[in-house]
Amino acid sequence: MKQKYEFDERQRLNRGIAFQYAFISAMVTMLAVYFLGDVMEVDISIFSVFQICFWIPTTICFMIMIIKDAYDTVRYNLGRIIFTIWGVAGASLTISSLIEIFSKSNIFYELGIQIYQEGHIIAGLCFLLIAGTYWIKQYINWRKFKKE
């Protein structure tokens, strides 16, 4: 059965604003990555460029929608489950990437496979930032409704 998700007018307006900020941040992110890669000659893998250019604007879009209460629809609230999973995924991705970087015996490098962890760290931190923003907003809303 197909579910119908309904957003009110305020939510639709705030979602449009979030997408506008995400579009602008995507352009700025691509310009920054170009500047780092070509002008400053920093060696960044294509996969890391993709991760950085995808997750930073996506994070900005999600954060604005969460702060403006435009993520969850009027009737359905699946955010707690989704953002808990995102937080766990972000923590595990960030921790495993940092362990991979700082470990002395790196099996990938021993096998001759070169893996760039910058993109994974950025993606993991973005996941954590999105989940953290959601849970902080939930706590603020809980305190606000508790006082009433």
C-alpha positions as a printed Julia matrix, in Angstrom:
148×3 Matrix{Float64}:
  0.0    0.0    0.0
  1.36   3.38  -0.94
  1.62   5.85   1.92
  0.86   9.5    1.36
  3.24  11.87   3.08
  1.75  15.24   3.85
  3.74  18.36   4.61
  2.04  21.59   5.64
  2.78  24.9    3.92
  5.41  25.98   6.44
  7.25  22.68   6.07
  7.2   22.92   2.26
  8.6   26.45   2.41
 11.35  25.44   4.85
 12.22  22.38   2.75
 12.62  24.64  -0.28
 14.93  26.92   1.7
 16.96  23.89   2.84
 17.38  22.72  -0.76
 18.49  26.22  -1.8
 21.18  26.3    0.89
 22.26  22.78  -0.08
 22.61  23.83  -3.72
 24.73  26.85  -2.79
 26.87  24.75  -0.44
 27.36  22.17  -3.21
 28.8   24.86  -5.47
 31.05  26.17  -2.69
 32.18  22.64  -1.79
 33.07  21.84  -5.4
 34.98  25.1   -5.68
 36.88  24.33  -2.46
 37.73  20.79  -3.61
 38.9   22.13  -6.97
 41.04  24.73  -5.2
 42.59  22.07  -2.93
 43.16  19.59  -5.74
 44.38  21.75  -8.63
 45.65  24.97  -7.12
 47.16  23.67  -3.86
 47.99  20.29  -5.47
 46.66  18.2   -2.59
 46.28  14.54  -3.61
 42.61  13.69  -3.1
 41.14  10.49  -4.52
 38.13  10.68  -6.8
 36.1    8.66  -4.31
 36.93  11.12  -1.53
 35.99  14.03  -3.81
 32.64  12.36  -4.42
 32.09  11.75  -0.69
 32.97  15.33   0.21
 30.91  16.93  -2.57
 27.91  14.72  -1.81
 27.76  14.59   1.97
 28.49  18.2    2.93
 25.51  19.67   0.98
 23.31  16.74   2.03
 24.22  17.36   5.66
 23.42  21.06   5.37
 20.06  20.26   3.79
 19.16  17.72   6.49
 20.29  20.0    9.31
 18.17  22.92   8.08
 15.13  20.68   7.63
 15.59  19.23  11.12
 16.1   22.62  12.77
 13.04  24.05  11.01
 10.89  20.96  11.83
 10.44  20.23   8.13
 11.81  16.68   8.03
  9.04  14.65   9.63
  5.61  14.8    8.06
  2.5   15.76   9.94
  1.28  12.19  10.41
  4.35   9.96  10.29
  7.38  10.1   12.55
 10.06   7.59  11.58
 12.92   9.93  12.42
 13.93   8.32  15.7
 14.64   4.97  14.11
 16.3    6.41  11.01
 18.53   8.88  12.83
 19.58   6.35  15.45
 20.74   4.07  12.63
 22.5    7.04  10.97
 24.29   7.89  14.2
 25.48   4.33  14.73
 26.58   4.09  11.09
 28.42   7.41  11.31
 30.19   6.45  14.52
 31.26   3.08  13.17
 32.42   4.58   9.85
 34.42   7.32  11.56
 35.97   5.05  14.18
 36.87   2.32  11.7
 38.41   4.88   9.33
 40.49   6.43  12.11
 41.63   3.0   13.27
 42.54   2.2    9.67
 44.62   5.36   9.38
 46.46   5.03  12.69
 46.96   1.28  12.77
 50.5    0.04  12.29
 49.54  -3.15  10.48
 47.3   -2.06   7.66
 46.27  -5.1    5.65
 45.09  -3.04   2.68
 48.46  -1.37   2.24
 50.24  -4.7    2.67
 48.16  -6.12  -0.18
 48.96  -3.13  -2.36
 45.44  -1.7   -2.3
 45.46   2.03  -1.77
 42.45   3.25   0.19
 41.83   6.91   0.91
 40.0    7.42   4.17
 39.32  11.16   3.93
 35.96  10.66   2.27
 34.92   8.01   4.77
 35.79  10.28   7.68
 33.85  13.19   6.15
 30.83  10.92   5.51
 30.96   9.5    9.03
 31.2   12.95  10.6
 28.3   14.15   8.45
 26.21  11.17   9.6
 27.05  11.99  13.22
 26.26  15.67  12.69
 22.86  14.88  11.17
 21.95  12.41  13.93
 23.23  14.76  16.63
 21.21  17.66  15.23
 18.09  15.51  15.2
 18.5   14.31  18.78
 19.34  17.79  20.08
 16.24  19.15  18.33
 14.15  16.32  19.82
 15.48  17.19  23.29
 14.68  20.91  22.8
 11.16  20.05  21.63
 10.69  17.67  24.58
 11.73  20.36  27.06
  9.51  22.92  25.38
  6.43  20.67  25.52
  7.25  19.53  29.05
  7.04  23.11  30.33
  3.6   23.62  28.79
